[in-house]
Amino acid sequence: MSSVCLHNGTIFTGFSTIENCAVLIEDGVVSDVFTQKRLAQKRFTNNTRIIDVNKAYITPGFIDTHIHGAGGFGTDDESADALIEMSKFLIKYGVTAFNPTLYPSADMVSVIKALLPAIGKETGAKIMGFHLEGPFLSPKYLGVQKPEFLRSVDIPFMEELWNAAQGHIINMTVAPELKNMHELALYCEKKGIVLQAGHTNASYENMVEGILAGIFHTTHLFNAMSAMEHRNPNAAGAILIHHETTCEVIADGLHVHKALFQFLLRDKSAANIVLVTDSLKPTDMESPPYFANSEEVEFSGGLWRRKSDGVIAGSALTMIKGIENLVEFGFSLEDAVRAASTNPARIMRYLNKGALVPGGDADLTVFDKNWRILTVIAGGDIKFNIL
């Protein structure tokens, strides 16, 4: 692995922001973080590459925990090669780790087995493990999920999915109101799977029961869930009321109105908000036709929509654009960066990611004040650099 020193930048450690700083990477980890004044005193090995970032921001690498595809590659390709290409593509947008997200399908076990060989063979962003967006969802809030592939809660089937993934299931979206959800939540807790409430028609009481069982995280808050009402807070209201819960947000300004982000900041700690893209396979593809989940989609009004009926299918967001948008919507830059890195790392239990501290994984993204990605380091190696 290469030794790299990035200096003359503003560092967001994940806990604090320090101007005129440098970070040293050796043997795949952050070995030191220090002020610019100490640069002249440091002794580097002969093979250390020293990069002046020219006052740019040095942040933990972005972690996208909900993404179906991008650049013409996606989980719906049911191909390990497609995930590897996705990994390469995401690097140029500052993503150093991601959870490829699977739709419910006719044979999810076979899909997982087909995708699994990509883990450990990626050359760009690291594949942390799978996010299963179903199949235990509400038929009332499908989005572009296919109703014929939804299932009642089934612990033996969940065990099949777990075995097929060889333990590489990180997070799972479920509808808390479904029968036997409590048993599923207890099973997933034992396996270390983070459960997320989403695609749900849950009442407030259903949500409270889910929280008691350990469903603390939320899939794309406000989208594909029962909306808050004054006589029943429902799913969205329960998430806002219960501060112990955390939530994803799609910060394109279209899935959620930009004014609601200010409300969300007042209601929830910024540490409990996670930026995701929920982007689809055709994001940043050059020419049509565009497909997602085996259905033709079109880009309309800044969103991917199912061509047959105009239903929103997903976003075309990138993580760096999401950070820019969060700042526009009222977040501090520090909190926006945390939402893209530190927060998902903590919630997904990635202990050595999401922070620039000695001993942490050397996953870093450098971008300038114009939101241009300059350098990306993943696993200690430079994967992208235009400096």
Beta strands, then each sheet from edge to edge (+ up, - down):
strand 1: 3-12
strand 2: 17-26
strand 3: 29-35
strand 4: 48-52
strand 5: 57-60
strand 6: 62-67
strand 7: 69-70
strand 8: 73-74
strand 9: 95-102
strand 10: 126-127
strand 11: 130-133
strand 12: 169-174
strand 13: 194-197
strand 14: 217-218
strand 15: 247-250
strand 16: 273-276
strand 17: 290-292
strand 18: 295-300
strand 19: 303-306
strand 20: 312-315
strand 21: 364-367
strand 22: 373-378
strand 23: 381-385
sheet 1: 3+ 2- 1+ 4+
sheet 2: 3+ 2- 1+ 5+ 21- 22+ 23-
sheet 3: 6+ 9+ 10+
sheet 4: 6+ 9+ 11+ 12+ 13+ 14+
sheet 5: 7+ 8-
sheet 6: 15+ 16+
sheet 7: 17+ 18- 19+ 20-
end
